[in-house]
Amino acid sequence: MTLPTPYYDRDGITIYHGDCREILPLLTADVLVTDPPFGIDYESGHFGTLARSIDGDEDTAARDEALRLWGDRPALVFGSWRAPRPAATRMVLIWDTLGALGMGDLSLPWKPAHQEIYVLGSGFTGHRGTDVLSFPPVQSMAANGRLHPHEKPVPLLRALIEKCPAGTVLDPFMGSGTTLRAAADLGRRAIGIEINEDYCRIAVERLRQGVLL
Protein backbone atom coordinates (compact mmCIF):
# COMPACT_ATOMS: atom_id res chain seq x y z
CA MET A 1 0.00 0.00 0.00
CA THR A 2 1.20 3.52 -0.80
CA LEU A 3 0.44 6.78 0.95
CA PRO A 4 -2.66 8.60 -0.29
CA THR A 5 -2.32 12.05 -1.79
CA PRO A 6 -2.10 14.57 1.07
CA TYR A 7 -5.23 16.56 1.76
CA TYR A 8 -2.91 19.47 2.62
CA ASP A 9 0.86 19.81 2.40
CA ARG A 10 2.48 23.18 3.03
CA ASP A 11 5.16 24.82 5.17
CA GLY A 12 6.11 21.57 6.88
CA ILE A 13 2.53 20.58 7.79
CA THR A 14 0.86 17.61 6.09
CA ILE A 15 -2.70 16.34 6.49
CA TYR A 16 -4.07 12.99 5.33
CA HIS A 17 -7.80 12.28 5.15
CA GLY A 18 -8.43 8.66 6.07
CA ASP A 19 -8.23 5.98 8.72
CA CYS A 20 -5.04 6.29 10.78
CA ARG A 21 -4.87 2.52 11.16
CA GLU A 22 -4.22 2.28 7.42
CA ILE A 23 -2.04 5.38 6.99
CA LEU A 24 0.07 5.41 10.15
CA PRO A 25 2.26 2.38 9.21
CA LEU A 26 3.31 4.21 6.04
CA LEU A 27 4.58 7.34 7.81
CA THR A 28 7.83 8.37 9.44
CA ALA A 29 7.65 10.60 12.52
CA ASP A 30 9.47 11.14 15.82
CA VAL A 31 6.78 11.73 18.46
CA LEU A 32 3.05 11.09 18.63
CA VAL A 33 0.82 13.71 20.28
CA THR A 34 -2.89 12.99 20.07
CA ASP A 35 -6.35 13.31 21.58
CA PRO A 36 -7.95 10.03 20.47
CA PRO A 37 -11.45 8.71 21.08
CA PHE A 38 -11.40 8.08 24.84
CA GLY A 39 -13.63 5.01 24.77
CA ILE A 40 -16.26 6.55 27.07
CA ASP A 41 -19.06 6.96 24.48
CA TYR A 42 -19.22 10.68 25.30
CA GLU A 43 -22.14 12.74 24.07
CA SER A 44 -22.17 16.45 24.71
CA GLY A 45 -25.22 18.12 26.22
CA HIS A 46 -24.61 21.13 23.97
CA PHE A 47 -27.15 21.63 21.20
CA GLY A 48 -26.13 23.68 18.18
CA THR A 49 -23.80 23.46 15.21
CA LEU A 50 -21.10 21.60 17.18
CA ALA A 51 -21.19 17.79 16.84
CA ARG A 52 -22.22 16.04 20.06
CA SER A 53 -19.91 13.03 19.69
CA ILE A 54 -17.07 11.61 17.58
CA ASP A 55 -16.54 8.42 15.62
CA GLY A 56 -15.03 5.44 17.44
CA ASP A 57 -15.67 6.59 21.02
CA GLU A 58 -17.53 3.42 22.00
CA ASP A 59 -14.29 1.80 23.21
CA THR A 60 -10.51 2.27 23.10
CA ALA A 61 -9.98 -0.01 20.09
CA ALA A 62 -8.95 2.76 17.67
CA ARG A 63 -6.56 4.31 20.21
CA ASP A 64 -5.03 0.97 21.15
CA GLU A 65 -4.49 -0.10 17.54
CA ALA A 66 -2.83 3.23 16.68
CA LEU A 67 -0.50 2.84 19.67
CA ARG A 68 0.28 -0.75 18.72
CA LEU A 69 1.30 0.43 15.26
CA TRP A 70 3.36 3.24 16.81
CA GLY A 71 5.28 0.84 19.03
CA ASP A 72 7.49 1.95 21.90
CA ARG A 73 8.33 5.39 20.50
CA PRO A 74 7.52 8.55 22.53
CA ALA A 75 3.89 9.58 22.75
CA LEU A 76 1.57 11.90 24.66
CA VAL A 77 -2.04 10.69 24.61
CA PHE A 78 -5.09 12.37 26.14
CA GLY A 79 -7.56 10.20 28.01
CA SER A 80 -10.05 9.76 30.82
CA TRP A 81 -10.06 7.89 34.13
CA ARG A 82 -13.30 6.31 32.93
CA ALA A 83 -11.43 4.12 30.41
CA PRO A 84 -8.33 1.92 30.77
CA ARG A 85 -5.00 3.68 30.33
CA PRO A 86 -2.64 2.53 27.56
CA ALA A 87 -0.64 -0.47 28.75
CA ALA A 88 2.75 1.24 28.30
CA THR A 89 1.87 4.39 30.28
CA ARG A 90 4.92 5.61 32.25
CA MET A 91 3.36 8.68 33.85
CA VAL A 92 0.07 10.55 33.96
CA LEU A 93 -0.05 14.31 33.47
CA ILE A 94 -3.13 16.24 34.54
CA TRP A 95 -4.70 18.95 32.43
CA ASP A 96 -6.33 21.27 34.96
CA THR A 97 -9.16 23.04 33.13
CA LEU A 98 -9.52 25.65 35.88
CA GLY A 99 -12.98 24.52 36.86
CA ALA A 100 -14.52 24.35 33.40
CA LEU A 101 -15.30 20.87 32.07
CA GLY A 102 -19.02 20.13 32.13
CA MET A 103 -21.31 19.19 34.99
CA GLY A 104 -20.44 15.55 35.68
CA ASP A 105 -22.47 13.46 38.10
CA LEU A 106 -24.98 15.88 39.63
CA SER A 107 -25.53 13.56 42.62
CA LEU A 108 -21.99 14.35 43.83
CA PRO A 109 -20.79 17.65 45.34
CA TRP A 110 -17.82 17.92 42.93
CA LYS A 111 -17.66 18.74 39.23
CA PRO A 112 -15.00 17.50 36.79
CA ALA A 113 -12.15 19.90 36.11
CA HIS A 114 -9.36 17.80 34.62
CA GLN A 115 -8.34 15.31 31.97
CA GLU A 116 -5.45 12.85 31.89
CA ILE A 117 -2.48 12.86 29.50
CA TYR A 118 -0.52 9.61 29.27
CA VAL A 119 3.25 9.70 28.77
CA LEU A 120 4.66 6.76 26.81
CA GLY A 121 8.17 6.07 25.58
CA SER A 122 11.25 8.21 26.22
CA GLY A 123 13.21 11.18 24.95
CA PHE A 124 11.20 14.01 26.51
CA THR A 125 13.24 17.00 27.58
CA GLY A 126 13.08 20.51 29.01
CA HIS A 127 12.51 22.10 32.42
CA ARG A 128 11.33 19.54 35.00
CA GLY A 129 8.10 21.12 36.15
CA THR A 130 4.88 19.94 37.76
CA ASP A 131 2.73 17.18 36.29
CA VAL A 132 -0.32 19.48 36.48
CA LEU A 133 -0.78 21.78 33.48
CA SER A 134 -3.33 24.55 34.05
CA PHE A 135 -4.93 25.99 30.93
CA PRO A 136 -8.51 27.18 30.32
CA PRO A 137 -10.40 25.11 27.75
CA VAL A 138 -11.80 26.39 24.47
CA GLN A 139 -15.33 27.49 25.27
CA SER A 140 -18.16 26.08 23.18
CA MET A 141 -20.24 29.26 23.04
CA ALA A 142 -17.54 31.95 22.68
CA ALA A 143 -17.00 34.00 19.52
CA ASN A 144 -13.94 31.87 18.79
CA GLY A 145 -15.49 28.77 20.31
CA ARG A 146 -14.80 25.08 19.77
CA LEU A 147 -14.83 23.69 16.27
CA HIS A 148 -14.71 20.09 17.54
CA PRO A 149 -16.47 18.58 20.60
CA HIS A 150 -13.11 17.63 22.18
CA GLU A 151 -10.98 20.52 20.96
CA LYS A 152 -7.99 21.29 23.19
CA PRO A 153 -6.47 24.77 23.68
CA VAL A 154 -3.48 25.56 21.48
CA PRO A 155 -1.38 26.90 24.41
CA LEU A 156 -1.71 23.52 26.17
CA LEU A 157 -0.50 21.66 23.08
CA ARG A 158 2.38 24.09 22.64
CA ALA A 159 3.45 23.45 26.24
CA LEU A 160 3.38 19.69 25.63
CA ILE A 161 5.19 19.77 22.30
CA GLU A 162 7.93 22.00 23.73
CA LYS A 163 9.02 19.03 25.87
CA CYS A 164 8.79 16.45 23.10
CA PRO A 165 11.81 14.96 21.33
CA ALA A 166 13.01 16.88 18.28
CA GLY A 167 11.64 16.00 14.88
CA THR A 168 8.25 15.45 13.28
CA VAL A 169 5.09 15.46 15.40
CA LEU A 170 2.35 13.01 14.38
CA ASP A 171 -1.32 13.28 15.37
CA PRO A 172 -3.27 10.26 14.07
CA PHE A 173 -6.59 11.59 15.46
CA MET A 174 -6.17 15.17 14.28
CA GLY A 175 -9.70 16.50 14.79
CA SER A 176 -9.79 20.22 14.03
CA GLY A 177 -5.99 20.46 13.90
CA THR A 178 -4.95 21.85 17.29
CA THR A 179 -1.78 19.75 17.46
CA LEU A 180 -0.77 20.86 13.97
CA ARG A 181 -1.50 24.51 14.76
CA ALA A 182 0.63 24.29 17.92
CA ALA A 183 3.47 22.53 16.08
CA ALA A 184 3.43 25.14 13.33
CA ASP A 185 3.60 27.91 15.95
CA LEU A 186 6.76 26.27 17.31
CA GLY A 187 8.34 25.79 13.89
CA ARG A 188 7.93 22.02 14.07
CA ARG A 189 7.12 19.75 11.16
CA ALA A 190 3.86 17.88 11.80
CA ILE A 191 1.58 15.30 10.21
CA GLY A 192 -2.11 14.87 10.94
CA ILE A 193 -4.55 12.11 10.02
CA GLU A 194 -8.31 12.58 10.28
CA ILE A 195 -11.12 10.27 9.19
CA ASN A 196 -13.78 13.02 9.06
CA GLU A 197 -13.30 15.29 6.05
CA ASP A 198 -15.22 18.14 7.65
CA TYR A 199 -12.52 18.41 10.31
CA CYS A 200 -9.82 18.25 7.64
CA ARG A 201 -11.34 21.35 6.07
CA ILE A 202 -11.48 23.11 9.45
CA ALA A 203 -7.85 22.23 10.20
CA VAL A 204 -6.71 23.59 6.85
CA GLU A 205 -8.51 26.87 7.51
CA ARG A 206 -6.87 27.17 10.94
CA LEU A 207 -3.45 26.59 9.42
CA ARG A 208 -4.06 29.13 6.68
CA GLN A 209 -4.98 31.77 9.24
CA GLY A 210 -1.40 31.61 10.52
CA VAL A 211 -2.24 33.11 13.90
CA LEU A 212 -1.38 32.16 17.47
CA LEU A 213 -4.66 31.11 19.09
C-alpha positions in Angstrom: 0.0 0.0 0.0 1.2 3.5 -0.8 0.4 6.8 1.0 -2.7 8.6 -0.3 -2.3 12.1 -1.8 -2.1 14.6 1.1 -5.2 16.6 1.8 -2.9 19.5 2.6 0.9 19.8 2.4 2.5 23.2 3.0 5.2 24.8 5.2 6.1 21.6 6.9 2.5 20.6 7.8 0.9 17.6 6.1 -2.7 16.3 6.5 -4.1 13.0 5.3 -7.8 12.3 5.1 -8.4 8.7 6.1 -8.2 6.0 8.7 -5.0 6.3 10.8 -4.9 2.5 11.2 -4.2 2.3 7.4 -2.0 5.4 7.0 0.1 5.4 10.2 2.3 2.4 9.2 3.3 4.2 6.0 4.6 7.3 7.8 7.8 8.4 9.4 7.6 10.6 12.5 9.5 11.1 15.8 6.8 11.7 18.5 3.1 11.1 18.6 0.8 13.7 20.3 -2.9 13.0 20.1 -6.3 13.3 21.6 -7.9 10.0 20.5 -11.5 8.7 21.1 -11.4 8.1 24.8 -13.6 5.0 24.8 -16.3 6.5 27.1 -19.1 7.0 24.5 -19.2 10.7 25.3 -22.1 12.7 24.1 -22.2 16.5 24.7 -25.2 18.1 26.2 -24.6 21.1 24.0 -27.2 21.6 21.2 -26.1 23.7 18.2 -23.8 23.5 15.2 -21.1 21.6 17.2 -21.2 17.8 16.8 -22.2 16.0 20.1 -19.9 13.0 19.7 -17.1 11.6 17.6 -16.5 8.4 15.6 -15.0 5.4 17.4 -15.7 6.6 21.0 -17.5 3.4 22.0 -14.3 1.8 23.2 -10.5 2.3 23.1 -10.0 0.0 20.1 -8.9 2.8 17.7 -6.6 4.3 20.2 -5.0 1.0 21.1 -4.5 -0.1 17.5 -2.8 3.2 16.7 -0.5 2.8 19.7 0.3 -0.8 18.7 1.3 0.4 15.3 3.4 3.2 16.8 5.3 0.8 19.0 7.5 2.0 21.9 8.3 5.4 20.5 7.5 8.5 22.5 3.9 9.6 22.8 1.6 11.9 24.7 -2.0 10.7 24.6 -5.1 12.4 26.1 -7.6 10.2 28.0 -10.1 9.8 30.8 -10.1 7.9 34.1 -13.3 6.3 32.9 -11.4 4.1 30.4 -8.3 1.9 30.8 -5.0 3.7 30.3 -2.6 2.5 27.6 -0.6 -0.5 28.8 2.7 1.2 28.3 1.9 4.4 30.3 4.9 5.6 32.2 3.4 8.7 33.8 0.1 10.5 34.0 -0.1 14.3 33.5 -3.1 16.2 34.5 -4.7 18.9 32.4 -6.3 21.3 35.0 -9.2 23.0 33.1 -9.5 25.7 35.9 -13.0 24.5 36.9 -14.5 24.3 33.4 -15.3 20.9 32.1 -19.0 20.1 32.1 -21.3 19.2 35.0 -20.4 15.5 35.7 -22.5 13.5 38.1 -25.0 15.9 39.6 -25.5 13.6 42.6 -22.0 14.4 43.8 -20.8 17.7 45.3 -17.8 17.9 42.9 -17.7 18.7 39.2 -15.0 17.5 36.8 -12.1 19.9 36.1 -9.4 17.8 34.6 -8.3 15.3 32.0 -5.5 12.9 31.9 -2.5 12.9 29.5 -0.5 9.6 29.3 3.3 9.7 28.8 4.7 6.8 26.8 8.2 6.1 25.6 11.2 8.2 26.2 13.2 11.2 24.9 11.2 14.0 26.5 13.2 17.0 27.6 13.1 20.5 29.0 12.5 22.1 32.4 11.3 19.5 35.0 8.1 21.1 36.2 4.9 19.9 37.8 2.7 17.2 36.3 -0.3 19.5 36.5 -0.8 21.8 33.5 -3.3 24.6 34.0 -4.9 26.0 30.9 -8.5 27.2 30.3 -10.4 25.1 27.7 -11.8 26.4 24.5 -15.3 27.5 25.3 -18.2 26.1 23.2 -20.2 29.3 23.0 -17.5 32.0 22.7 -17.0 34.0 19.5 -13.9 31.9 18.8 -15.5 28.8 20.3 -14.8 25.1 19.8 -14.8 23.7 16.3 -14.7 20.1 17.5 -16.5 18.6 20.6 -13.1 17.6 22.2 -11.0 20.5 21.0 -8.0 21.3 23.2 -6.5 24.8 23.7 -3.5 25.6 21.5 -1.4 26.9 24.4 -1.7 23.5 26.2 -0.5 21.7 23.1 2.4 24.1 22.6 3.5 23.4 26.2 3.4 19.7 25.6 5.2 19.8 22.3 7.9 22.0 23.7 9.0 19.0 25.9 8.8 16.4 23.1 11.8 15.0 21.3 13.0 16.9 18.3 11.6 16.0 14.9 8.3 15.4 13.3 5.1 15.5 15.4 2.3 13.0 14.4 -1.3 13.3 15.4 -3.3 10.3 14.1 -6.6 11.6 15.5 -6.2 15.2 14.3 -9.7 16.5 14.8 -9.8 20.2 14.0 -6.0 20.5 13.9 -5.0 21.9 17.3 -1.8 19.7 17.5 -0.8 20.9 14.0 -1.5 24.5 14.8 0.6 24.3 17.9 3.5 22.5 16.1 3.4 25.1 13.3 3.6 27.9 15.9 6.8 26.3 17.3 8.3 25.8 13.9 7.9 22.0 14.1 7.1 19.7 11.2 3.9 17.9 11.8 1.6 15.3 10.2 -2.1 14.9 10.9 -4.6 12.1 10.0 -8.3 12.6 10.3 -11.1 10.3 9.2 -13.8 13.0 9.1 -13.3 15.3 6.0 -15.2 18.1 7.7 -12.5 18.4 10.3 -9.8 18.2 7.6 -11.3 21.4 6.1 -11.5 23.1 9.4 -7.8 22.2 10.2 -6.7 23.6 6.8 -8.5 26.9 7.5 -6.9 27.2 10.9 -3.4 26.6 9.4 -4.1 29.1 6.7 -5.0 31.8 9.2 -1.4 31.6 10.5 -2.2 33.1 13.9 -1.4 32.2 17.5 -4.7 31.1 19.1 
